Amino acid sequence: MKTMQTVGIVVGSILMAFGSASQAVADAKGEKIMREALVKLNSAQAMTAKFTQTTVAPDQPFKLTLNGTIAVMKANYIRVRITGETPDHKKIERVYASNGAEYITYFGENSTYRKDRLDPKPQEFSGEWEAEVDGFFGGVDLLKRGIPVYKGVDKVGSVPCDVITFNATPRDGVAARVMTYYIGQKDHLFYRASYPVPSTNNVRLTQTNTLSDINLSAKLSVKDFAYTPPSGAKPLRRPREVIRRNDSRRSAF
């Protein structure tokens, strides 16, 4: 028995060491791939893209699909517009816009807008995205916020992608969570990002942004980022917070 126990301990130690080594390789590969993608995105002076946003509740028969457009330009310009309908046919329109002086968010569901002070050189903008947009501004500094791990290969449409999970550490009151990125093997672009999102009623929701028509050589100017909320929209005094519900997606007052 003593011999068998010793053998078991030795084998167990070998397996643990092998597992640790494999994990280290996965971590190193994941960081390399994500770093390349962030460097490429951050090196662009402007970018445009289209995206489809899907929100699902794994435990419920719920799915919301919206469409959006992205335009960003150095150093602090952004315009993201998201449109669609809720399952009960209520129209959705969201605009996240920086004109270089202030950051404006508009939610058509309750016709409210908010204006916030703007960082002259932001690393991120609050909104319905992660590194697939914030990487344009924050670059490799975003790697400091968690641990990327290589998970394998998959396709987004016909594009072969490396799959990376990013285990984000808690910060600024946001709990730890895991994001999954699909990065093109040949062009190192972010094609898909998937992550858990805040919700009410204890409903688990996952949001996925799938990008297309990505252009890192877009010709944009300051006038492309001018935005005025629709007439009649009400100013929102509290900080904007997106809350997902199992029947719709609305802003909190």
C-alpha positions in Angstrom: 0.0 0.0 0.0 2.8 2.3 0.9 4.4 1.7 -2.5 1.1 2.3 -4.4 0.5 5.5 -2.4 4.0 6.7 -3.2 3.4 6.0 -6.9 0.1 7.8 -6.7 1.7 10.8 -5.2 4.4 10.9 -7.8 2.0 10.5 -10.7 -0.3 13.1 -9.2 2.6 15.5 -8.9 3.6 14.9 -12.5 0.1 15.5 -13.8 -0.2 18.7 -11.7 3.1 19.9 -13.1 2.0 19.0 -16.7 -1.3 20.8 -16.1 0.5 23.9 -14.8 2.9 23.9 -17.8 0.0 23.5 -20.2 -1.9 26.4 -18.6 1.2 28.6 -18.7 1.6 27.9 -22.5 -2.1 28.7 -23.0 -1.7 31.9 -21.0 1.4 33.0 -23.0 -0.2 32.2 -26.3 -3.4 33.9 -25.4 -1.5 37.1 -24.3 0.5 37.1 -27.5 -2.5 36.8 -29.7 -4.5 39.4 -27.9 -1.5 41.8 -27.7 -1.1 41.6 -31.5 -4.8 42.4 -31.9 -4.7 45.3 -29.5 -1.5 46.8 -31.0 -3.1 46.6 -34.5 -6.4 48.2 -33.4 -4.6 50.9 -31.4 -2.3 51.8 -34.2 -5.2 52.8 -36.4 -6.1 56.5 -36.6 -9.7 55.8 -37.4 -12.0 52.7 -37.7 -15.5 51.9 -38.9 -17.4 48.7 -38.6 -20.9 47.2 -38.6 -22.0 44.8 -35.9 -24.8 42.5 -34.8 -25.5 42.4 -31.1 -27.3 39.4 -29.6 -28.4 39.1 -26.0 -29.5 35.7 -24.8 -30.7 34.2 -21.5 -29.2 30.7 -21.3 -31.9 29.6 -18.9 -34.8 31.1 -20.7 -36.2 31.2 -24.3 -35.1 34.8 -24.7 -33.1 36.3 -27.5 -32.7 39.9 -28.6 -30.9 40.8 -31.8 -29.9 44.4 -32.6 -27.8 46.0 -35.3 -25.2 48.7 -34.9 -22.5 50.8 -36.6 -19.2 51.9 -35.1 -17.0 54.9 -36.0 -14.0 55.9 -33.9 -11.2 58.4 -34.4 -8.1 59.4 -32.4 -7.9 60.9 -29.9 -11.3 60.8 -28.3 -14.0 60.6 -31.0 -16.6 57.8 -31.0 -20.1 57.3 -32.5 -21.9 54.0 -32.0 -25.5 53.6 -33.0 -27.6 50.6 -32.1 -31.1 49.9 -33.4 -33.8 47.2 -33.4 -36.9 46.0 -31.6 -37.6 44.2 -28.4 -39.4 40.8 -28.5 -42.7 42.8 -27.8 -42.0 45.1 -30.8 -40.9 48.2 -29.0 -38.3 50.2 -31.0 -34.8 50.5 -29.7 -32.3 53.2 -30.6 -29.2 54.0 -28.7 -26.5 56.5 -29.6 -23.1 56.8 -27.9 -21.3 59.8 -29.3 -18.2 61.9 -28.4 -17.7 65.1 -30.3 -14.2 65.7 -28.8 -15.6 67.9 -26.1 -18.3 65.8 -24.3 -19.7 62.3 -24.3 -23.4 62.0 -25.1 -25.5 59.0 -24.6 -29.1 58.8 -26.0 -31.6 56.1 -25.3 -34.7 56.3 -27.5 -36.6 53.8 -25.4 -37.3 56.5 -22.8 -36.1 59.5 -24.9 -33.4 60.5 -22.5 -29.9 61.8 -23.0 -26.9 62.5 -20.8 -23.8 64.5 -21.3 -20.6 63.7 -19.5 -17.1 65.2 -19.2 -14.6 63.8 -21.7 -11.1 62.5 -21.0 -8.8 64.1 -23.6 -7.0 60.7 -24.1 -9.5 58.0 -22.9 -8.6 54.3 -22.7 -12.2 53.3 -22.9 -15.8 54.6 -23.3 -18.7 53.3 -21.2 -21.1 51.5 -23.5 -22.2 48.1 -24.9 -18.8 46.8 -25.9 -15.4 45.8 -24.5 -12.0 45.4 -26.1 -13.4 45.2 -29.7 -13.9 49.0 -29.4 -12.0 50.1 -26.3 -8.8 48.5 -27.7 -8.8 51.3 -30.3 -8.2 53.8 -27.5 -6.5 51.8 -24.7 -4.4 49.4 -26.7 -2.2 46.9 -24.8 -2.9 48.7 -21.5 -6.2 46.8 -21.4 -4.1 43.6 -20.8 -3.4 44.9 -17.3 -7.1 44.3 -16.4 -7.0 40.5 -16.5 -5.5 37.3 -17.9 -6.0 36.2 -21.5 -6.0 32.4 -22.1 -5.9 30.7 -25.4 -8.9 28.3 -25.9 -8.6 27.0 -29.5 -9.8 27.8 -33.0 -13.3 28.6 -34.3 -14.8 30.5 -37.2 -16.8 33.7 -37.4 -18.6 33.2 -40.7 -15.8 32.1 -43.0 -13.0 33.7 -41.0 -10.8 31.3 -38.9 -10.3 32.9 -35.5 -8.3 32.2 -32.4 -10.5 32.0 -29.4 -9.3 33.9 -26.3 -10.9 34.1 -22.9 -10.1 37.2 -20.9 -10.5 36.7 -17.1 -11.0 40.3 -16.0 -10.2 41.2 -12.4 -12.7 43.3 -10.4 -12.3 47.1 -10.8 -14.3 50.3 -10.2 -17.1 48.3 -8.6 -17.5 45.9 -11.5 -17.3 42.2 -10.5 -14.8 39.8 -12.0 -16.1 38.2 -15.2 -14.9 36.3 -18.3 -15.0 37.8 -21.8 -14.5 35.7 -24.9 -12.9 37.2 -28.0 -12.6 35.7 -31.5 -9.5 37.2 -33.2 -8.8 36.6 -36.9 -5.8 34.3 -37.4 -4.6 36.2 -40.5 -5.5 39.8 -39.9 -5.5 39.9 -36.1 -8.9 41.8 -36.0 -11.6 41.4 -33.3 -14.5 39.7 -35.0 -16.6 38.7 -32.0 -16.8 39.5 -28.3 -19.0 37.8 -25.9 -19.5 38.5 -22.2 -22.0 38.5 -19.3 -24.0 41.7 -18.8 -25.9 43.2 -15.8 -29.5 42.1 -15.5 -32.5 42.3 -13.2 -34.7 39.6 -11.9 -31.6 37.3 -11.4 -31.7 36.5 -15.1 -28.3 35.4 -16.5 -27.7 37.2 -19.8 -24.9 37.0 -22.3 -24.2 39.7 -24.9 -22.3 39.0 -28.1 -21.1 41.6 -30.6 -20.2 40.2 -34.0 -18.3 42.7 -36.2 -18.2 42.9 -40.0 -16.9 45.3 -42.6 -14.1 46.4 -40.3 -12.1 49.2 -41.9 -8.9 50.4 -40.1 -8.2 52.9 -42.9 -11.5 54.8 -42.7 -11.5 58.4 -43.8 -13.3 60.3 -41.1 -13.4 63.9 -39.9 -14.6 65.8 -36.8 -17.9 66.6 -38.5 -18.7 62.9 -38.7 -19.0 62.9 -34.9 -21.3 65.8 -34.4 -24.5 64.7 -32.5 -27.5 66.5 -31.1 -30.2 64.5 -29.2 -33.6 64.6 -30.8 -35.9 67.5 -29.9 -38.0 66.6 -26.9 -35.5 64.2 -25.4 -35.1 64.7 -21.6 -31.7 65.2 -19.9 -30.8 62.4 -17.5 -29.3 63.7 -14.3 -28.0 60.4 -12.8 -25.1 58.4 -14.4 -26.3 56.3 -17.3 -26.7 52.6 -16.5 -27.8 50.0 -18.9 -30.0 47.3 -17.3 -31.0 44.2 -19.2 -34.4 42.7 -18.6 -35.9 39.4 -19.7 -38.4 41.2 -21.9 -36.5 44.3 -23.0 -33.4 46.4 -22.5 -33.8 49.9 -21.0 -31.8 52.5 -19.2 -32.2 53.0 -15.5 -33.3 56.5 -14.3 
